[in-house]
Amino acid sequence: MRKRKTLVTAAAALVLTVAFAGFGPGSGFANPAGPITLNFVSYVDLAHPTGYKFLKREFIDKINEQAKGELFIKVRGGPEVIPSFDLGVAVQKRTIDLATIPTAFFESLVPGADSTKMSDYTAWEERENGIFEYIQAMYEKGRLFYLGRAQATDPNYFVMYLNKRVEKPKDFAGLKLGGSTAFHGFYKELGASVATIPLPEYYSAMERRIVDGISTSIYLGVTFGIVEVTKYVISHGFYRCTAALVVNPDSWNGLPKHLQKLLMDSMIEFEKKYTLFDRGLRAETMKKAEAAGVEIITFSPDVTKWFYEAAEKGSWKYAQERFPGDVIPKLRERITK
């Protein structure tokens, strides 16, 4: 049976969001006699194995245990509660206290944030060489607190699903490729046209041939059933995952110092665990995609080089077009070797 993402109508989503606000942002702060409660929302469905389940098991549950009753992170749900593209503002306004959000979804609040997908450094190297603090300062200007990478991956996280075979550069010309704005610069550099497609609509966009291809993680392709309506997947992964764990600054500043330390120390440990977890699961999931009938495309060395150069050049060019000035050059200087 084909898997389809259940969508919530705009009206229902609005009702849920308003109702959700009734829980009260940072509700634990209003009751000093009880534990501090931080309300959390995920950008992906709570059934998702990498975007949520691993975070729940290895970060949220462990903090709730180690806080020993002083702090409790309460999971309110996923995009059915607050649409993914609205999460940045929800955290900023303290409708919720913290969330995992892909950086492309809130760049209007933190200009240039999505370009962190181009980092040449691992999450722990970023913390050692000052990049982490630099990114935190970027988020601070957008009234958000950056806790760390919610999915700390190697720079091969995303793959491209296609319904048309490509083997050489000219095969990309004229293709219509969809996904978030994170990939628009790359697509243009490939010679393709672009379409912004909300994550819950990836399946239908491929099924109805609204687009010729979608870029997303190998995991979403399998979990959302995109492999069922896709003929090919390019084996060459690109970019790091940029899903960030973002906290409302007032919620963060309202925590006692020892609980702030617990959260940050747990995040540092989680980032390292996630990288190892992702490395092991990636190859396994690619095999599942192939078993579902998707043909794996591997380019020649020359085409591979061209493909990766387009990913890098297109992304930086697009970022500079969107955010003129020195924001992008300064970030690029810090995160590339």
C-alpha positions as CSV (number, residue, x, y, z in Angstrom):
1,M,0.0,0.0,0.0
2,R,1.3,3.4,-0.9
3,K,2.3,5.6,2.0
4,R,0.8,9.1,2.1
5,K,1.5,11.9,4.4
6,T,-1.7,13.0,6.2
7,L,-2.2,16.7,5.8
8,V,-4.0,19.0,8.2
9,T,-6.1,21.7,6.5
10,A,-5.0,25.3,7.0
11,A,-8.0,26.0,9.2
12,A,-7.4,23.0,11.4
13,A,-3.7,23.9,11.7
14,L,-4.7,27.4,12.8
15,V,-7.1,26.0,15.4
16,L,-4.4,23.6,16.7
17,T,-1.8,26.3,16.9
18,V,-4.1,28.6,18.9
19,A,-5.2,25.8,21.2
20,F,-1.6,24.8,21.6
21,A,-0.7,28.3,22.8
22,G,-3.2,27.8,25.6
23,F,-0.7,25.4,27.3
24,G,1.3,28.5,28.0
25,P,4.9,29.1,26.8
26,G,7.4,28.0,29.3
27,S,4.5,26.9,31.5
28,G,6.8,25.5,34.1
29,F,8.1,29.0,35.0
30,A,4.7,30.1,36.2
31,N,4.8,27.3,38.8
32,P,8.0,27.5,40.8
33,A,6.9,24.7,43.1
34,G,6.9,22.2,40.2
35,P,9.3,21.2,37.5
36,I,10.1,23.6,34.7
37,T,8.4,22.5,31.5
38,L,9.8,23.2,28.0
39,N,7.3,22.6,25.2
40,F,8.8,21.0,22.1
41,V,7.5,20.5,18.6
42,S,9.2,18.5,15.8
43,Y,9.4,19.6,12.2
44,V,8.8,16.0,11.1
45,D,6.3,13.4,12.0
46,L,6.9,11.7,15.4
47,A,7.2,8.3,13.6
48,H,10.3,9.5,11.7
49,P,13.3,7.4,12.7
50,T,16.1,9.9,12.3
51,G,14.4,13.3,12.5
52,Y,12.6,12.6,15.7
53,K,12.8,9.1,17.2
54,F,16.6,9.2,17.7
55,L,16.4,12.7,19.2
56,K,13.6,11.6,21.5
57,R,15.5,8.6,22.8
58,E,19.0,10.0,23.0
59,F,18.4,13.6,24.0
60,I,14.9,14.4,25.2
61,D,14.4,11.2,27.3
62,K,17.8,11.4,28.8
63,I,17.4,15.0,29.8
64,N,14.1,14.3,31.4
65,E,15.8,11.5,33.3
66,Q,18.9,13.4,34.3
67,A,17.1,16.5,35.4
68,K,15.6,14.5,38.2
69,G,12.3,16.3,38.4
70,E,13.6,19.8,37.9
71,L,13.0,20.0,34.2
72,F,10.7,18.3,31.8
73,I,10.7,18.6,28.0
74,K,7.2,17.9,26.9
75,V,6.7,16.8,23.3
76,R,3.6,18.5,21.9
77,G,3.7,16.9,18.5
78,G,5.0,17.4,14.9
79,P,3.9,19.5,11.9
80,E,0.2,18.6,12.6
81,V,0.4,20.9,15.6
82,I,2.5,23.7,14.1
83,P,3.4,23.7,10.4
84,S,7.1,23.3,9.9
85,F,7.5,26.6,8.1
86,D,5.9,28.4,11.1
87,L,8.1,26.8,13.8
88,G,10.8,29.5,13.7
89,V,8.3,32.3,14.5
90,A,6.5,30.0,17.0
91,V,9.8,29.7,18.9
92,Q,10.7,33.3,18.5
93,K,7.3,34.4,19.9
94,R,7.5,31.7,22.6
95,T,4.4,29.9,21.5
96,I,6.6,27.0,22.2
97,D,10.0,26.8,23.9
98,L,12.1,24.7,21.6
99,A,11.9,22.9,18.2
100,T,13.9,21.1,15.6
101,I,13.7,23.1,12.4
102,P,15.6,23.0,9.1
103,T,17.4,26.3,8.6
104,A,15.9,26.9,5.2
105,F,12.5,27.2,7.0
106,F,13.4,30.3,9.0
107,E,16.1,32.2,7.0
108,S,13.9,35.2,7.1
109,L,14.6,35.4,10.8
110,V,18.3,34.4,10.6
111,P,19.7,35.5,7.2
112,G,22.3,33.0,5.9
113,A,21.5,30.3,8.4
114,D,20.9,27.7,5.7
115,S,24.4,28.1,4.3
116,T,25.7,26.2,7.4
117,K,24.9,23.1,5.3
118,M,28.1,24.0,3.5
119,S,30.3,23.6,6.6
120,D,33.6,21.7,6.1
121,Y,33.7,20.9,9.8
122,T,31.9,18.4,12.0
123,A,29.6,19.5,14.7
124,W,32.3,19.0,17.4
125,E,34.9,20.7,15.4
126,E,32.6,23.7,15.0
127,R,32.5,23.9,18.8
128,E,36.2,23.7,19.1
129,N,37.2,26.4,16.5
130,G,34.7,29.2,17.3
131,I,32.2,28.5,14.5
132,F,29.5,27.4,17.0
133,E,29.7,30.7,18.8
134,Y,29.6,32.6,15.5
135,I,26.4,30.7,14.5
136,Q,24.9,31.4,17.9
137,A,25.5,35.1,17.4
138,M,23.7,34.9,14.0
139,Y,20.7,33.3,15.7
140,E,20.7,35.9,18.6
141,K,20.0,38.7,16.1
142,G,16.9,36.8,15.1
143,R,15.7,36.4,18.7
144,L,16.5,32.7,18.7
145,F,19.0,30.6,20.8
146,Y,21.0,28.0,18.9
147,L,21.6,24.9,21.0
148,G,23.2,22.9,18.2
149,R,22.7,20.6,15.2
150,A,19.6,18.4,15.7
151,Q,20.9,16.1,13.0
152,A,24.7,16.3,12.9
153,T,25.6,14.5,9.7
154,D,28.5,14.2,7.3
155,P,28.3,16.3,4.1
156,N,26.5,13.7,2.1
157,Y,23.1,13.8,3.7
158,F,20.7,14.7,0.9
159,V,20.1,12.7,-2.3
160,M,18.1,13.5,-5.4
161,Y,15.1,11.4,-6.4
162,L,14.2,11.5,-10.1
163,N,11.7,10.2,-12.6
164,K,14.0,10.8,-15.5
165,R,17.4,9.2,-16.0
166,V,20.4,11.5,-15.9
167,E,23.9,10.5,-16.8
168,K,25.7,13.7,-17.9
169,P,25.3,17.5,-17.4
170,K,23.1,18.2,-20.4
171,D,20.5,15.7,-19.0
172,F,19.6,18.1,-16.2
173,A,18.8,21.0,-18.6
174,G,15.1,21.7,-18.5
175,L,14.2,19.3,-15.6
176,K,11.8,20.7,-13.0
177,L,13.2,20.0,-9.5
178,G,11.4,20.6,-6.3
179,G,12.0,20.8,-2.5
180,S,12.8,23.6,-0.1
181,T,14.7,26.7,-1.0
182,A,17.9,25.0,0.4
183,F,18.3,23.5,-3.1
184,H,17.3,26.3,-5.4
185,G,20.8,27.5,-6.1
186,F,22.0,24.0,-6.8
187,Y,19.2,23.4,-9.2
188,K,19.8,26.5,-11.1
189,E,23.5,25.7,-11.4
190,L,22.5,22.3,-12.9
191,G,20.5,24.1,-15.5
192,A,17.1,23.0,-14.1
193,S,14.0,25.0,-13.2
194,V,13.0,25.1,-9.5
195,A,9.8,24.6,-7.6
196,T,9.3,25.1,-3.8
197,I,7.4,22.1,-2.5
198,P,6.3,21.8,1.1
199,L,7.7,18.6,2.7
200,P,4.3,16.9,3.2
201,E,3.6,17.3,-0.5
202,Y,6.8,15.6,-1.8
203,Y,5.0,12.3,-2.4
204,S,2.1,13.7,-4.4
205,A,4.5,16.0,-6.4
206,M,6.4,13.0,-7.6
207,E,3.4,10.8,-8.1
208,R,1.6,13.4,-10.2
209,R,4.8,14.4,-12.1
210,I,4.4,18.0,-10.9
211,V,8.2,17.9,-10.7
212,D,10.8,15.6,-12.3
213,G,12.8,15.3,-9.1
214,I,13.0,16.0,-5.3
215,S,16.0,16.5,-3.1
216,T,15.6,15.2,0.5
217,S,17.2,12.7,2.8
218,I,17.4,9.0,1.9
219,Y,15.4,8.4,5.1
220,L,12.4,10.7,4.1
221,G,12.4,9.0,0.7
222,V,11.8,5.6,2.3
223,T,9.7,6.7,5.3
224,F,7.3,8.9,3.2
225,G,7.1,6.3,0.5
226,I,8.6,8.6,-2.2
227,V,10.6,5.5,-3.4
228,E,7.2,4.1,-4.5
229,V,6.7,6.8,-7.0
230,T,10.3,7.3,-8.0
231,K,12.4,5.6,-10.7
232,Y,15.9,6.7,-9.8
233,V,18.0,8.1,-7.0
234,I,21.5,9.6,-7.4
235,S,23.9,7.9,-5.1
236,H,26.1,11.0,-4.6
237,G,24.9,12.7,-1.4
238,F,25.4,16.4,-0.8
239,Y,25.3,19.0,2.0
240,R,25.1,18.4,5.7
241,C,21.7,18.3,7.3
242,T,21.0,21.7,8.8
243,A,18.1,20.8,11.1
244,A,18.8,22.9,14.2
245,L,17.6,22.7,17.8
246,V,16.3,26.2,18.5
247,V,15.2,27.6,21.9
248,N,13.4,30.7,22.8
249,P,15.9,33.1,24.4
250,D,13.6,33.9,27.3
251,S,13.0,30.2,28.0
252,W,16.7,29.6,27.9
253,N,17.6,32.6,30.1
254,G,14.9,31.6,32.6
255,L,16.7,28.3,33.3
256,P,19.0,27.9,36.2
257,K,22.7,27.7,35.1
258,H,23.0,24.0,36.0
259,L,20.0,23.1,33.8
260,Q,21.5,25.2,31.0
261,K,24.7,23.2,31.4
262,L,22.7,19.9,31.4
263,L,21.1,20.9,28.1
264,M,24.3,22.0,26.4
265,D,26.4,19.1,27.6
266,S,23.7,16.7,26.5
267,M,23.5,18.4,23.1
268,I,27.3,18.0,22.6
269,E,27.1,14.4,23.4
270,F,24.0,13.9,21.2
271,E,25.7,15.5,18.1
272,K,28.5,13.0,18.2
273,K,26.1,10.1,18.7
274,Y,24.0,11.2,15.8
275,T,26.9,11.4,13.4
276,L,27.8,7.8,14.1
277,F,24.1,6.7,14.0
278,D,23.6,8.4,10.6
279,R,26.7,6.8,9.1
280,G,25.5,3.3,9.9
281,L,21.9,3.8,8.9
282,R,22.6,5.6,5.6
283,A,23.9,2.5,3.7
284,E,21.2,0.3,5.1
285,T,18.5,2.7,4.0
286,M,19.9,3.1,0.5
287,K,19.6,-0.7,0.2
288,K,15.9,-0.4,1.2
289,A,15.4,2.2,-1.5
290,E,16.9,-0.1,-4.1
291,A,14.8,-3.0,-2.8
292,A,11.7,-0.9,-3.4
293,G,12.6,-0.8,-7.1
294,V,14.5,2.5,-7.3
295,E,17.5,2.4,-9.7
296,I,20.7,3.8,-8.1
297,I,22.5,6.2,-10.5
298,T,26.3,6.5,-10.0
299,F,28.1,9.1,-12.2
300,S,31.5,8.9,-13.9
301,P,34.3,10.7,-12.0
302,D,34.1,13.7,-14.3
303,V,30.3,14.1,-13.9
304,T,30.6,13.5,-10.2
305,K,33.1,16.4,-10.0
306,W,30.8,18.6,-12.0
307,F,27.8,17.7,-9.8
308,Y,29.5,18.5,-6.6
309,E,30.9,21.8,-7.9
310,A,27.4,22.8,-9.0
311,A,26.1,22.0,-5.5
312,E,28.8,24.2,-3.9
313,K,28.9,27.1,-6.4
314,G,25.1,27.3,-6.8
315,S,24.4,27.3,-3.1
316,W,26.9,30.1,-2.3
317,K,25.7,32.2,-5.3
318,Y,22.1,31.8,-4.4
319,A,22.8,32.8,-0.8
320,Q,24.6,35.9,-1.8
321,E,21.7,36.9,-4.1
322,R,19.2,36.5,-1.3
323,F,21.3,38.2,1.4
324,P,23.5,40.9,-0.2
325,G,26.3,42.4,1.9
326,D,28.9,40.6,4.0
327,V,26.8,38.1,5.9
328,I,27.5,35.3,3.4
329,P,31.2,36.0,2.8
330,K,31.9,36.2,6.5
331,L,30.1,32.9,7.2
332,R,31.8,31.2,4.2
333,E,35.2,32.4,5.5
334,R,34.6,30.7,8.8
335,I,33.0,27.4,7.8
336,T,35.1,26.4,4.8
337,K,38.7,25.2,4.8
